[in-house]
Every structure is written in C-alpha cells, then in structure tokens.
Amino acid sequence: MKTLKVELADRSYPIYVGSGNLAKLPEMLKLFLSARRYILLSDKNVFVLYGAQLIDSCEEAGLHLQQIIVPAGEKSKSIERFTEVMTKMLKLGVSRDWVVLALGGGVVGDLAGFAAASFMRGLPFVQIPTSLLAQVDSSVGGKTGINHPLCKNAIGAFYQPKLVWIDIALLKSLPKLEVISGLAEVVKYGIIYSRDFFHFCETNIEQMLALDSDICTAAVYQCCAIKAKIVAQDERESGVRAILNFGHTIGHAIETVFGYRRIKHGEAVLLGMLAEAFMAVQLELLNPKEFDRIRQLLAQIPLQTSIAEISFADLFTAMKHDKKALDNRLRFALPKTIGEMIIVIVEKENLIADAFEFIQQNGWQRHKSVR
Ligand SMILES: NC(=O)c1ccc[n+]([C@@H]2O[C@H](COP(=O)([O-])OP(=O)(O)OC[C@H]3O[C@@H](n4cnc5c(N)ncnc54)[C@H](O)[C@@H]3O)[C@@H](O)[C@H]2O)c1
C-alpha cells in the first residue's frame, strides 16, 4: 500500500492507496482514531456490494457501526436528502464522539462530508471512495456540499477528512460509463499540472479504460499526489486551486441545464475541457498543436451523452449562477500549454458561444455504445 499526505498543518491527513485493502480499514481506524462508534453513509449500489464486508470487519475489530443508505446518483446531493440524513443521525443518537464513514462515489463523499461538517458543528469523517472519480478527485481536498436547483454545489463547506482510504480493487464493479466519467478527471491532472502525467495518460489510456490494476494504481496515486500538492498550497481556493476547475465552468453549467440527470459529471467536465481548451486557442493562449494533443486524448474517452438539445441561452444562464462567477463576470482556468494554466476573466459572450458550438459539433459525435 502506498501513502501520501495532504499537508495542512493541524488539518493534515494521509491518503492510502492499495488494492484489496478495504478489510484492513477497521484496524487503521483503531490505530488512527480513538472513536469506537461510526456512522456509515453509503448509497444503495455500493452498500449492496461492499457494505456487509465493511460492517463485518468493523464488528470483528470491535467497532460499533450504524448505517444510513441513500439512493444512488446526483439527486441525493439535495437539500431534502441532507435533511433526511440529519434526522436519521439524530434518531440514531449520534453524538460528537462518533465518526462518519463515507463509502461511495463523489455523491456520497460530498453529502457525507457536508453532513459531518454540519452535524453538531462537526464530526470527524473518513473518505472511502469507490468510484474512479472519487478516488482521483472528490475524496481529497475537503470540498463537501450539496446542490441547489439553481446551482450545482451551491451549499457546502471546506471540511477535511481525517483519512482517505483508497482500494483500487473496488473499481472492478464500476459500470463502464462511470469509468469513463472518472477518466476525464484523470486526464485533467495532466493538462493542468504535469506534461509527464499527460504523456502517461496518452500511453496508457486503453489500459486505464480496461481498469488494469497496476496502471490504475499508478494513475490514482499520481492524481492524488497532484491534488494534495495543490490543496496544500491553497486549501480554500483563493489562488492556485482554481486550476482544478478546468472544464468545470462549462461542465457544471451543462449538468445544471440537464437538471443533474442524464449526463455524468465527468462527461460534462470532458466536454467542458474541450470547450475551454478551444477558448484558450481563440484567445491565443494555447498553441493549436497542443490543443490537438488534448483533443486526441479526450477523443479516446468514449462519451455516451449528446448535448445537441441544449441551447446556449440556457447554458449561459446556468454559468452566471456558478460560484466561479465573480461580480457576474465569468472566470475560467485555461491551459497556456499542457501542464500550465492561467486564470482568465472572459467578458465576451460570443467566445463562449463559439466554444459551445464547437463541442456541440465535435464533442458528442464521438458517442459510442458502452456496456
Ligand atoms: N468534492 C469535490 O472536490 C468534488 C470533485 C469532483 C466531483 N465532485 C462531485 O462528485 C460527484 C460525482 O461523483 P461520482 O462520479 O463518483 O458519482 P456517484 O457518486 O453518483 O457514483 C457514480 C455511480 O457509481 C456507483 N458506484 C460507485 N462506486 C461503485 C463501485 N465500486 N462499484 C459499482 N458501482 C459504484 C454509484 O452507486 C453511482 O451509481 C458529483 O456530485 C460532483 O460534483 C466533488
């Protein structure tokens, strides 16, 4: 098992990356946290697959565990579901000496993290990410929260976990579309931070799609290492952390227009990255040859969802509600080259409109059938 650390003074925490290590988590909890009582938050899909295994190993280790299971999918990041979780925690008698365990993808991690941050003004929590996207991105960095119907992730808190426990073997049961969604975020790290890692992705994209264990372990470790470095420099996104938003200004707006259904987060981010890289070329920040490399790599990740029916007017309205908008002005993290980003305020609506037209014409045509 490999270990990393997110260096944040008294909020520092380790990330463990291994394969087949879920059963070892309770022993680590005993070593690392003094608590005996745990509340496991998971979604139905993940709980059916891995809940019993975790509960059994916790019981064997003498840990007391209660569970709250939410429906799978983005809709669980809602105010209503959050209230329900709070109610269940109160009825179960959860108090400040309990620890929240988030077993699931990014939805569970964001919801459980926000529940942990809010309940009785804060319980410790542990991220056990089970989707590729959660393992490379959402479980690290302490962004927690839920959606508002008008805006994705509008309600939330920066709240760091005590520990992130990654078991690559759990990815074996992940539906292919979720692998695709996570891969978009993997490639993002190469574009925003590391030419070497971008090259690694160019070389190994097929193996990653096939979930080759060694390649995935190396990729997940690299992504976590990059994210840990960025978060350590800028925990609350007042500077460099904004580069992680590459593809997300347009991507989040696509998700909002779809009502957080029908399109996967990573698919929307992939389309957002393509559009935002196109904008960088139009602004003469990014060399067209670099853009082609980005485009060719992204084209190997087969999308499933067409955005043909979305109108630019709806997209633009959603973008203006985004948290990344400052004084109603839209902020983008754009690539200057592969591995280096710049934050730009974009005032010209037609630049964004052209980029959106570009992905409508070029992004979804790569639509392939995936099982
Ligand atoms: N907090 C952050 O920094 C951050 C960063 C990126 C994304 N996010 C958020 O993450 C969310 C997306 O996360 P996601 O893509 O993991 O979605 P998700 O949590 O909905 O998981 C995707 C699907 O895969 C299933 N699943 C998860 N692990 C599985 C496994 N091992 N085997 C079988 N099925 C499994 C889930 O039940 C779900 O149906 C979005 O809400 C996004 O906003 C947060």
The ligand as an SDF file (V2000), in Angstrom:
LIG
                    3D

 44 48  0  0  0  0  0  0  0  0999 V2000
  -15.7310   17.4370   -3.5510 N   0  0  0  0  0  0  0  0  0  0  0  0
  -15.0060   17.5480   -4.6380 C   0  0  0  0  0  0  0  0  0  0  0  0
  -13.8730   18.0630   -4.6150 O   0  0  0  0  0  0  0  0  0  0  0  0
  -15.5400   17.0070   -5.9210 C   0  0  0  0  0  0  0  0  0  0  0  0
  -14.7010   16.8870   -7.0380 C   0  0  0  0  0  0  0  0  0  0  0  0
  -15.2250   16.3140   -8.2030 C   0  0  0  0  0  0  0  0  0  0  0  0
  -16.5270   15.8760   -8.2350 C   0  0  0  0  0  0  0  0  0  0  0  0
  -17.3110   16.0230   -7.1280 N   0  0  0  0  0  0  0  0  0  0  0  0
  -18.6950   15.5490   -7.1310 C   0  0  0  0  0  0  0  0  0  0  0  0
  -18.6930   14.1350   -7.2710 O   0  0  0  0  0  0  0  0  0  0  0  0
  -19.9340   13.7330   -7.8240 C   0  0  0  0  0  0  0  0  0  0  0  0
  -19.6950   12.6920   -8.8810 C   0  0  0  0  0  0  0  0  0  0  0  0
  -19.0540   11.5940   -8.2930 O   0  0  0  0  0  0  0  0  0  0  0  0
  -19.1590   10.1430   -8.9610 P   0  0  0  0  0  0  0  0  0  0  0  0
  -18.8930   10.2510  -10.3960 O   0  0  0  0  0  0  0  0  0  0  0  0
  -18.3750    9.2220   -8.1210 O   0  0  0  0  0  0  0  0  0  0  0  0
  -20.7230    9.8390   -8.8570 O   0  0  0  0  0  0  0  0  0  0  0  0
  -21.5890    8.8970   -7.8950 P   0  0  0  0  0  0  0  0  0  0  0  0
  -21.2000    9.0520   -6.5020 O   0  0  0  0  0  0  0  0  0  0  0  0
  -23.0030    9.1320   -8.2730 O   0  0  0  0  0  0  0  0  0  0  0  0
  -21.1630    7.4350   -8.3620 O   0  0  0  0  0  0  0  0  0  0  0  0
  -21.4490    7.0380   -9.6540 C   0  0  0  0  0  0  0  0  0  0  0  0
  -22.2540    5.7310   -9.6940 C   0  0  0  0  0  0  0  0  0  0  0  0
  -21.3650    4.6570   -9.4890 O   0  0  0  0  0  0  0  0  0  0  0  0
  -21.8390    3.8300   -8.4460 C   0  0  0  0  0  0  0  0  0  0  0  0
  -20.6590    3.2820   -7.8210 N   0  0  0  0  0  0  0  0  0  0  0  0
  -19.7160    3.9490   -7.0960 C   0  0  0  0  0  0  0  0  0  0  0  0
  -18.7240    3.1360   -6.7690 N   0  0  0  0  0  0  0  0  0  0  0  0
  -19.0230    1.9160   -7.2810 C   0  0  0  0  0  0  0  0  0  0  0  0
  -18.3610    0.6570   -7.3150 C   0  0  0  0  0  0  0  0  0  0  0  0
  -17.1590    0.4790   -6.7890 N   0  0  0  0  0  0  0  0  0  0  0  0
  -18.9760   -0.3640   -7.9330 N   0  0  0  0  0  0  0  0  0  0  0  0
  -20.1920   -0.1940   -8.5330 C   0  0  0  0  0  0  0  0  0  0  0  0
  -20.8470    0.9670   -8.5610 N   0  0  0  0  0  0  0  0  0  0  0  0
  -20.2630    2.0070   -7.9430 C   0  0  0  0  0  0  0  0  0  0  0  0
  -22.6780    4.7120   -7.5900 C   0  0  0  0  0  0  0  0  0  0  0  0
  -23.6340    3.9780   -6.8770 O   0  0  0  0  0  0  0  0  0  0  0  0
  -23.3230    5.6090   -8.6400 C   0  0  0  0  0  0  0  0  0  0  0  0
  -24.4410    4.9560   -9.2060 O   0  0  0  0  0  0  0  0  0  0  0  0
  -20.6000   14.9820   -8.3440 C   0  0  0  0  0  0  0  0  0  0  0  0
  -21.6260   15.3380   -7.4800 O   0  0  0  0  0  0  0  0  0  0  0  0
  -19.5020   16.0220   -8.3020 C   0  0  0  0  0  0  0  0  0  0  0  0
  -19.9960   17.3170   -8.1040 O   0  0  0  0  0  0  0  0  0  0  0  0
  -16.8450   16.5650   -5.9910 C   0  0  0  0  0  0  0  0  0  0  0  0
  1  2  1  0
  2  3  2  0
  2  4  1  0
  4  5  1  0
  4 44  2  0
  5  6  2  0
  6  7  1  0
  7  8  2  0
  8  9  1  0
  8 44  1  0
  9 10  1  0
  9 42  1  0
 10 11  1  0
 11 12  1  0
 11 40  1  0
 12 13  1  0
 13 14  1  0
 14 15  2  0
 14 16  1  0
 14 17  1  0
 17 18  1  0
 18 19  2  0
 18 20  1  0
 18 21  1  0
 21 22  1  0
 22 23  1  0
 23 24  1  0
 23 38  1  0
 24 25  1  0
 25 26  1  0
 25 36  1  0
 26 27  1  0
 26 35  1  0
 27 28  2  0
 28 29  1  0
 29 30  1  0
 29 35  2  0
 30 31  1  0
 30 32  2  0
 32 33  1  0
 33 34  2  0
 34 35  1  0
 36 37  1  0
 36 38  1  0
 38 39  1  0
 40 41  1  0
 40 42  1  0
 42 43  1  0
M  CHG  2   8   1  16  -1
M  END
$$$$
